[in-house]
């Protein structure tokens, strides 16, 4: 086997950290209330199909001080460090590794990637937890964890002898909103809670690693000087409502799908570039072309000969609707809406040639009755429009696709003028393909912007996170994130 150079902070993908969450310790809460959570406190000789004996071995400690002390004693990983990994161990097939009945000892087929055993350690922990405290059928919907999905992990401290690895874990539950675990992570999807857990592992033999404990990532970060970037949830802007396209009808919901209200617009008007009769109704609307909130719901569509760019809106949760003509522009490729305290901004991208297009930016200060033309970000056109968001009446952003760097335009005078901007990508090891910027939004005292890799999959995969303390004049790299 040949030697390999591995950038330790970015092997494969990057982990997610949950910052500033004031919450009870996740597993400590579980362990203190096993009767209520899992239906019983004693198992009845439960073993797995793999021969693990969960009764014989104690569940490794969760959020224990000794685990944090062990992590604090490990050598932290430097973000910029690139090590020459010499293959001290040969890769082996898992079937060739002699394993005991200890479920918390995990086979390692490639000891040069020892920290990757943290994935299986997380799975074994949750398996042991449920095996010890009861069957799935004994739990209520609010108490259940269907399974733990480990998205990825990365080394933050230690070596082959003992290590700490941050993991990104999706807890799949019946309902993320009613689950008792929703405070321990981020409600990611209807049935998913995302958590950040750091695993402490120790080498038991050449090809065996043992789970020694689990702590919250934020706690692990407090005891190590690792320079691996701290990761925030790469979540899209908060949504207050949702829509569906069924039976050639657009409907909106303000109560998470319990009830739906039809929007009085035809599919032919909504999708002017699609032959509905022959191709059917598209599966979704273009991201950014609509706003759904109790105070204002609006959809922007049209932009072809005989079908002007139009906005249909409701201010009373769908009880009444109004249609507003926005522009006579034709050959519109994509449309975007952004609402601030006193303004509605509409941006269309079109006249596409050779991978570039022109943006038309309009603003309404009277709820859509009249529209004023703003300046275009570039007189010579830009790359294709990717995303739009105004964070105030005056400050807004238009991001565009790029094959090399994440480019975007910023205005601080309500679209009278625009400044082209870009951000510096992190370590070159990661920079390839990070070229799709998503329009910044307000998060606490900062603006937050994510830069991804694929324009067709908003907020998917690996992303770089940037923050700005001055409404987007300057930006600093703030780590990585995983969204899916």
C-alpha positions, 0 to 999 in steps of 0.5 A: 500500500502507498502512503497517503496524505490526509488533511485531518480536518477535512477527511471525507466531510465535516461535522456539525456543532450546536453552539450556545444551546442551554439544554440538559445533557442528552444522554444523562437525561435518558439515563436518569429516567429509564422507566419513563423513557424505555418502559423497563429498567431490566432486560431479559437476556437480550442479545443481537444477531451479531452475538453481542451481549448487552446485558453483560457489558455496561453502557459506556458513560455519557457526558461524564467528567472523566470522558471530558478529562480524557479528551482534554489530555489528548493532543488537539488536531491542527486544521492546517496540519497534513500528515504523511499517513504511513500504512503501519497496518494492512487493511483487512476484511471485517470477517478476518477480525476476531471480535468479542461479545462486547458490543462496544468494541468495534472492528477497524478494517483500516487502522490508519483511519481509526477515528472512523470507527466512531460511526459504528460506536454511535450506532452501537450506543443507541442499539445498547440503549434500547436493548437495555431499557425496552423494546420499541413497541413499549415506547410512546411516539414522543419517546421513540428513536427509530434509529440514529443515522451517522452522517459523518465524523472527523478527528479533533484530538488524539491518535491511534491509541485514544481519540476524540471524533466529532460526529453528525447524527440524525435522530430519526423519530416519529415526529421531530416537533413532539419528540422529547429529544427536540431540545437536544438538537436541531429539528431538521426535517419532519422526522429528523433531529440533528445532534452533534456528539463527540465520541471518545474511543480507545484502541483495544487491539490492532483491529479493535477500538472500544467506545469509552464515552460520549459527550456533547460536541460543545463540551468537548470543544471546551476542553481541547485546543483543536483548531478544526473549525467549529461548525454551525448548522447549515440550515436554510432560512426559517420558513413559517409555512409550506406549499404543495402541488397536487392535482394541478392545484397550488395550496399553502399551509400555515399549520404544518400540513394539517390544513391547506388553502388553494391559491387561485392560479393556474398551472399554465400561468405558474409554469409558463415555460412548461407544456403542462399537457405533455410534460405534466406539472413540475414537482416543485416551485423555484426556490426563492420565487415565493414567500409563505408567512401568516402576514404575507404569502406571495408567489411570483410567476410569468415572464413570457409573451402575453404573460407578464411577471405577476405576483399573487398575494394574500395578507390574511392566510389565504382568505383573499388574494390579489394579483399584481402586475410586476413587469412586462419582461419576457424570456424570464428564466427565474424569479425571486421575491424578498420582503423587508419591513417596508418593501417588496423586492422582485428580481428576475433573471433572463435573456440567457446567453453563453452562461450569463444573464441580465437581472431586472430588480424592482421594488414596491413600497406600497404592497405591490400596487406600483413598482420602481426600477432599480439598477441591475448589478451589472450592465454587462450581465452576470453569471446566472442568478442563484439566490436573492435576499434583502436583510433590510429596506436598504441592504440586499444581496444577489448571488450568482453561479460561478465556476471558480469563486463564490460571487455575489452583489451587495447593495446598501441603498435599496438597489440604486447601486451594487458592489461585486463581492466575493469571499476567500475560500478556506484551505486549498484542500477544500476549495474545489467546487465551493462556488455556489453562494446562497444569499445571506440572512440575519442570524442574531447579531451577524449575517450568515452566508453559506457557500455550497457546491451544487446549484441544483441542490440548495443547502445540500452536502458540504458547505462553507459558513461565513459570518459578517458583523457589518451587514455584509461589508466584510466576511470571515470564514466560520467553519463547515457544515453538512445539511443533508 
